[in-house]
Every structure is written in structure tokens, then in C-alpha cells.
Amino acid sequence: MTAVHSPGVPRIEDGELVSTNPATGAEAGRFAVATPDDVARAVERGREAGLWWAGLGFSGRKERLLRWRALLAHEITTLAELSNKEGGKPVAEAIVEAVSAIEHIDWAARNARRVLGPRRMRSRLVLAEFSAHLEYQPYGVIGVIGPWNYPVLTPVGSIAYALAAGNAVVFKPSEYTPTVGQWLVDSFARVVPEQPVFQAVHGLGDVGAALCRSGVGKVAFTGSTATAKKVMAACAESLTPVLLEAGGKDAMIVDADADLDKAAEACVWGGLTNAGQTCIGIERVYAVEPVYDAFVAKVVERAGKLTVGAGEGADLGPITMPSQIEIIRRHIDDAIARGGRAVLGGPEAVQPPYVKPTVLVDVPEDSAAVREETFGPTLTITRVRDADDAVARANAVPYGLGGSVFGRQRAVAIARKLRSGMSAVNSTLTFVGMSTLPFGGVGDSGFGRIHGDDGLREFGRSKAVTRRRGPSLLPAMTFERTPAQVDRIVKVIKLMYGRGN
């Protein structure tokens, strides 16, 4: 009897991980499943390769990373089409994703020396006889566990920065997008063929767990909050440090002086791009009373024009992970059962493997559609008294990843009040493509940062060095200090620090 397999659901077949398109069920790729020993051997190879890679210095790594960037730029359409073939993402959306990844590779390569290189630090008068120096040394091997929703940009946000910092990388792509992950590894090997600096291991969650326990210097994880906790627990067994980018329930606030056309345009893209399968996607909107009705009408008009399907030109593709469809369905049903209304879409919008855009209003704040991550093309829009009311509601969930504010006079001040790692003013999601800024969350959205200076520092251990440059005027750190010298130390400290300002 022939086995029947659900499209998009990864399966193990004869020791291989088989990936299929979520809309058509067409096979996208198959890869040998890594055993714990395979993972351990990959990490060991990475240690040796990492020594060679670190030995190239910042300039040698920069030259090779820029060659990788150039290769990705030349083959961006090929990569986007592969993302479409495996994950169902529309090609245009996949190109936008790849553009951001290429930008991050470029920035990390060009700025690693400035951020991580040896530098002299200022000394203090108490230890004036010593010079102070700081540098950031690589961990050796970084384990990266990537997601399926942005299988290029998100892992590259860790991989490029880890490589620029002098580490080797062992990458466990999501089991839903292993073909894209392997393509990234293979493309890097084309410009750095000398050593296995960047490797992939494939499989289900147990392979990720093996990577956490493999002895890597640090693990960078992106995925759900529930899985982030499991990763952290596994890494805690060996005190392996972790960087966790988990789920989100990001809010947009629309103030009374907002440009409603631009706010609606940004809301629709920020909430529905990639069929809403975006950790920093807008899922909740709080619009103040005077503009609420007009804003809802503009959002519905724009969202209602979006096309859904697997064909060329579709705005929204399928839901990549089939099990997510039932979560989306539950959130819509619960919202309506609790008094909410669908002004676009609704329960009938759930048509596996697709979900059509859905806009919900009058949804209670304690409902699943407001409190839990939906990860689908749905929006809740809530009428609020004023911006302060909106901020209080936006901050009332345990997540704290990103957010958006539209307005003029108070927009920046409102954005600063959001309990989130990032905020966009008069735009949505733009901070993810800004390579100079750190990216990460608080609360149930995780901790640690990728991107920017902070992202580079995540992949280097700070190393402090002091060096004597003369005799001690205040010899404190010796048993040979005299009572007179101790008295002098007391007098100097009282003189220096005894004042209240």
C-alpha cells in the first residue's frame, strides 16, 4: 500500500529527511539525517576549521565574506526561486528577504574589525601605572538553529556575524527548509573551499538538541518560545551560552495625527507579508477613537485586494507548516465566539494550505487572537481612547519583540514606551533590514541580539588585558605596602571620591 504524505510536512524516509512544497507536495530535497555522532564530528571539524578561519584575521575573513555576498547577489533569483519551491514563499517576497541577508553579510564583514578588534581603553587614576586593553576573541564554533519562515535572512543574521567574528558555524536548518539551508552552506563553500568553516546538519528536533549538547561555544536559536526554552535547558547542562530570538505578538499604534493611507499600507504589508508568518509581523493594531473607523476601512480595502495562491504573482503563499493552520483557525473561531467580528475574511478564509487575509474587530483583549502568537495572515484592530491606552494594551502581553507607531507629534515618544526590543515609526518591520541596529526581544521573545555592533559582540568573548607601564604610586596590590602607603591610599580615596558629586 502506498503511503500518503501531507504536503509540506517533513518526513524521514530511509534515513533521509525529505522536504516537500506545502502547496503542491512536490519534493524539494532530501538529506541524510545526522546522528549525535555526526553532529559531534561536524563540531570537531569546525574546531579545526575555525582555527584556520580565525587565523586569517579580519582582513582575510572580510575578503572572503564579501565574495560570498557577491555570489549571493549574482544568484539572488536562484535562491528566491528555491525558497518558493521549498517553502511556498512568493518569489518577490523571497527576493526582498535575500536582499536584507546580503546587506547584513556586507555590514558584518566591513565592521568586524572596528567592533571586535583590539583597542586601548582609558585607565583610571587609582591604577594609573597600568594600561588597559580590550578585544573580542571568537568562541570557536557557533551552533545556529534556524527557522523556516525566513530561511535565508534570519539564520544569516547569526551566521554572517559569527563568521565575521572569527568563528566556524554548524547550522541546523529547519526541517521544513533544509534545501535552502544546504544551498547557503554550499554557496559559501564555493568561495571558501579550503576548510569546512560553515557546515550543515539535518534532521528533526533531536538533531537540534544534539547540537546544543555537542560542545559548541555558543548556540544561536530562532523559533518558538516553547522550543527556545527547550534549547536553553539543553544548553544549561553544559553552561553553553545561548542567544534566543523567540516568538512575538507585535502591535501597531495609530495616533490621531497619523497619515492613515500610509499607516494602512504599512499595516497590511507588516501584518500579511509572508502570509503573516513573521515573528515581527504586526498582529495587533490599536487605533485611537478619532481615526479608528477610517483606518479600518482603508486596511480592509487594501487587504481585500491581495491575491493568495502558489502561482506566479500571488501576494500570499501557503502556510508553510500545516499544523499552524489549526492554530490560525482556533484564533479566528475564538475571537468570533467571544464577540469579535470579521470585517474581512473570517472562518471561511481558512482553506488549507492557504489562509486568506482576515481582519477582526471588537476582539476581547484576553482572547487567543490578542494574547497568543497567531503566525498567520490575520489582524485584530482595536479602538482605544488615546495613545496611552494603546501603549498599555500593547505592553500587556508577555512577548516583546518589535512594534510600530504611526503619528507625527508624539510618535517617537510613544515608540520608546513600547516594551519591545525594536520599534518602527511611520513604517513597519524596517529595523530588521537596518544592519547598524541590534535585533532581538525581551520577555517571551527571548534575549541576546543579532545585527549591528551588539550582534557582532554576541559572537566574541570579551578579553581584558592590563599591562604595567610604571611603578605604583598607590601600591595596593602587594603585601609589601607600608603603613604610610596605606595612609596615602586612604587620603587619596577620600580626596577623589569623598565628595557627593
QUISULCOR-V707424 format. One line per field, one symbol per residue. burial: 1 if it has 16 or more other ideal C-beta (glycine too) atoms within 10 Angstrom, else 0. A space follows every 50 residues. Layout:
burial=???
//
This chain:
burial=00000011110000001111111000011110110001110110110011 00110101001101100110110011001101111111111011111111 11111111111110110000000000101110000101111111111111 11111111111111111111111111111111111011101100111111 11100011111111111111111110110111011000010111111111 11111101010011011111111111111111111111001100110111 01100101010001111111110110111011111100010111110011 01111111111011001111111111111111110010111011101011 11111110011001101111111111011111111011111011111111 11011111110000000000000100000000001000100000000000 0
//
